[in-house]
Amino acid sequence: MESSIQKLAVIAFFVIGLSHIIQPRVWAQFFIDIRDKGEAGSFITAFIHFPLGALIVAFHNVWEGLPVILTLIGYGLVLKSLVYFVFPKRGLKTLSRVSLERSWEFVVAGVFSIVLSGLLMFVLISKP
């Protein structure tokens, strides 16, 4: 099951990372539009991050070697979702940082996501 979750993460991190690099202004506008929905927008953000985080936490509980990175990311996504669900005003404060002028930050996140995808792919193909 752990390798299946790693495969899912490789695909998700690659596709979303590539989109962040190619369409950073659209991502910025997307989160600006979500922010404009107020506290419900905080819930929308949580709903975006929670499913992948919950899948990772539930089925990839690996605490040694490079795969621990994915486990930590899973817990991070669940924690982020918890904050956005339970403290929506705090979530909105974080969303307030997003602007079209700072859309380049999505490119940075996209590069990180693709590197992470490559690292997880390396772990998968290195398994005996």
PyMOL commands that set and color helices and strands:
alter all, ss='L'
color gray80, all
select helices_A, chain A and resi 2-22+24-35+39-59+68-86+88-95+104-126
alter helices_A, ss='H'
color red, helices_A
deselect
rebuild
show_as cartoon
